[in-house]
Every structure is written in structure tokens, then in C-alpha cells.
């Protein structure tokens, strides 16, 4: 279709379609920019959460080690306590804690 041969109504219709298409393109470009901004924020948030996970894994590991030590100490104290009750005269040594590996905690795994 030659633009010189178009009637004015056809030309107006084409112009209207062109303007509508340009507005649609502008809306889509704005939406793409907004989505890119949201994507950047989500990536930043993901990075922060991953760092928090690493930190919590370290805290969890420390707590598990402390739990193992506390359980071992409690076990040794309990043995000492009951041995003292059963035989109070022969228990003249003081209670001492020595770190040991407790097999009951072998099934606990670090996250």
C-alpha cells in the first residue's frame, strides 16, 4: 500500500495503530526495567540469605561441639556423683573433666 494513495481515514487508522504500538512498546520497556530492578533486589537478597546460612552452619557446628562436651561432662559428673554416694570414703579425688568423644552423638551431622 502506497502512503500517497491512502485515504485520510486509512492514514488516520494507520497512525492510530502506530501510536498504540508505540505506547505498548513503552509499557513493555517500563515493565522490563521494573522486572530487572526486582531481579537485582532478589539476587541481593539471595546473596544475603546464603551468607546467613553459612554463618548459621558455623554456629550450629559450634553448638553441636558444645553439646557433645556438655554431655560428656555431665556423664562424667554423674558417674563421679553416684560413685561418691556408693562409696564416700574412697572418693577423695576431685572431679575432673577430660574431653572424650561420645558415640551417642556420632549420628548428629553438621548442616
VEXGUSE-621297 format. One record per residue (C-alpha): residue in one letter; z negated, y negated, x. Coordinates in Angstrom, 3 decimals, decimal comma. Each point is the difference from the previous one (the first is absolute). Layout:
{code=A Z=Z Y=Y X=X}
...
This chain:
{code=X Z=0,000 Y=0,000 X=0,000}
{code=X Z=1,093 Y=-3,320 X=1,442}
{code=X Z=-2,624 Y=-2,711 X=-0,389}
{code=X Z=2,678 Y=-2,603 X=-0,703}
{code=X Z=1,200 Y=2,004 X=-2,997}
{code=X Z=-3,483 Y=0,565 X=-1,473}
{code=X Z=-0,883 Y=-1,814 X=-3,149}
{code=X Z=-3,028 Y=-2,223 X=0,069}
{code=X Z=-2,029 Y=2,487 X=-2,073}
{code=X Z=0,832 Y=2,812 X=2,419}
{code=X Z=-0,900 Y=-2,251 X=2,903}
{code=X Z=-3,312 Y=-0,954 X=-1,649}
{code=X Z=-0,727 Y=3,691 X=-0,602}
{code=X Z=0,696 Y=0,802 X=3,643}
{code=X Z=-2,160 Y=-2,901 X=1,128}
{code=X Z=-2,830 Y=1,175 X=-2,251}
{code=X Z=0,235 Y=3,527 X=1,428}
{code=X Z=0,022 Y=-1,392 X=3,534}
{code=X Z=-3,100 Y=-2,113 X=-0,643}
{code=X Z=-1,771 Y=2,944 X=-1,624}
{code=X Z=0,879 Y=2,176 X=2,992}
{code=X Z=-1,254 Y=-2,649 X=2,429}
{code=X Z=-3,296 Y=-0,280 X=-1,903}
{code=X Z=-0,332 Y=3,777 X=0,012}
{code=X Z=0,649 Y=0,071 X=3,760}
{code=X Z=-2,612 Y=-2,728 X=0,531}
{code=X Z=-2,543 Y=1,925 X=-2,106}
{code=X Z=0,683 Y=3,182 X=1,956}
{code=X Z=-0,321 Y=-1,821 X=3,330}
{code=X Z=-3,364 Y=-1,430 X=-1,116}
{code=X Z=-1,129 Y=3,450 X=-1,078}
{code=X Z=1,035 Y=1,461 X=3,378}
{code=X Z=-1,987 Y=-2,714 X=1,823}
{code=X Z=-3,055 Y=0,650 X=-2,185}
{code=X Z=0,246 Y=3,758 X=0,569}
{code=X Z=0,386 Y=-0,519 X=3,752}
{code=X Z=-3,179 Y=-2,090 X=-0,025}
{code=X Z=-1,842 Y=2,685 X=-1,963}
{code=X Z=1,284 Y=2,663 X=2,395}
{code=X Z=-1,297 Y=-1,978 X=2,975}
{code=X Z=-3,414 Y=-0,340 X=-1,663}
{code=X Z=-0,082 Y=3,740 X=-0,786}
{code=X Z=0,899 Y=0,869 X=3,593}
{code=X Z=-2,764 Y=-2,270 X=1,289}
{code=X Z=-2,448 Y=1,549 X=-2,455}
{code=X Z=1,061 Y=3,492 X=1,066}
{code=X Z=-0,558 Y=-0,898 X=3,650}
{code=X Z=-3,500 Y=-1,313 X=-0,755}
{code=X Z=-0,833 Y=3,130 X=-1,983}
{code=X Z=1,230 Y=2,242 X=2,817}
{code=X Z=-2,230 Y=-1,868 X=2,455}
{code=X Z=-2,934 Y=0,386 X=-2,409}
{code=X Z=0,700 Y=3,745 X=-0,254}
{code=X Z=-0,113 Y=0,329 X=3,792}
{code=X Z=-3,274 Y=-1,922 X=0,108}
{code=X Z=-1,503 Y=2,172 X=-2,747}
{code=X Z=1,100 Y=3,170 X=1,798}
{code=X Z=-1,930 Y=-1,146 X=3,066}
{code=X Z=-3,055 Y=-0,849 X=-2,112}
{code=X Z=0,262 Y=3,400 X=-1,701}
{code=X Z=0,166 Y=1,755 X=3,366}
{code=X Z=-3,084 Y=-1,876 X=1,208}
{code=X Z=-1,900 Y=0,816 X=-3,196}
{code=X Z=0,874 Y=3,684 X=0,289}
{code=X Z=-1,268 Y=0,056 X=3,588}
{code=X Z=-3,212 Y=-1,733 X=-1,069}
{code=X Z=-0,382 Y=2,457 X=-2,874}
{code=X Z=0,390 Y=2,960 X=2,356}
{code=X Z=-2,603 Y=-1,463 X=2,354}
{code=X Z=-2,414 Y=-0,766 X=-2,860}
{code=X Z=0,376 Y=3,499 X=-1,434}
{code=X Z=-0,641 Y=1,544 X=3,398}
{code=X Z=-3,029 Y=-2,223 X=0,546}
{code=X Z=-1,358 Y=0,804 X=-3,468}
{code=X Z=0,495 Y=3,721 X=0,608}
{code=X Z=-1,841 Y=-0,185 X=3,324}
{code=X Z=-2,793 Y=-2,088 X=-1,514}
{code=X Z=-0,356 Y=2,424 X=-2,919}
{code=X Z=-0,229 Y=2,946 X=2,368}
{code=X Z=-2,573 Y=-1,819 X=2,127}
{code=X Z=-1,974 Y=-1,053 X=-3,092}
{code=X Z=-0,197 Y=3,495 X=-1,480}
{code=X Z=-0,745 Y=1,543 X=3,386}
{code=X Z=-2,845 Y=-2,501 X=0,374}
{code=X Z=-1,388 Y=0,909 X=-3,431}
{code=X Z=0,165 Y=3,718 X=0,740}
{code=X Z=-1,455 Y=-0,235 X=3,473}
{code=X Z=-1,679 Y=-3,422 X=0,532}
{code=X Z=-1,842 Y=0,867 X=3,214}
{code=X Z=3,018 Y=1,215 X=1,972}
{code=X Z=2,143 Y=-3,034 X=-0,847}
{code=X Z=-1,138 Y=-2,498 X=2,608}
{code=X Z=3,453 Y=-1,244 X=1,032}
{code=X Z=1,465 Y=-3,056 X=-1,618}
{code=X Z=2,979 Y=0,144 X=-2,296}
{code=X Z=3,219 Y=-0,740 X=1,868}
{code=X Z=3,522 Y=-0,361 X=-1,292}
{code=X Z=2,928 Y=1,478 X=1,859}
{code=X Z=3,488 Y=-0,415 X=-1,416}
{code=X Z=1,582 Y=3,275 X=-1,085}
{code=X Z=3,157 Y=0,915 X=-1,810}
{code=X Z=-0,839 Y=1,242 X=-3,497}
{code=X Z=2,483 Y=2,630 X=-1,278}
{code=X Z=-0,750 Y=-1,017 X=-3,588}
{code=X Z=1,939 Y=-3,222 X=0,590}
{code=X Z=3,038 Y=1,583 X=1,643}
{code=X Z=1,824 Y=-0,056 X=-3,333}
{code=X Z=-0,258 Y=-3,807 X=-0,259}
{code=X Z=3,217 Y=-1,536 X=1,221}
{code=X Z=0,787 Y=-3,560 X=0,879}
{code=X Z=2,280 Y=-1,758 X=-2,429}
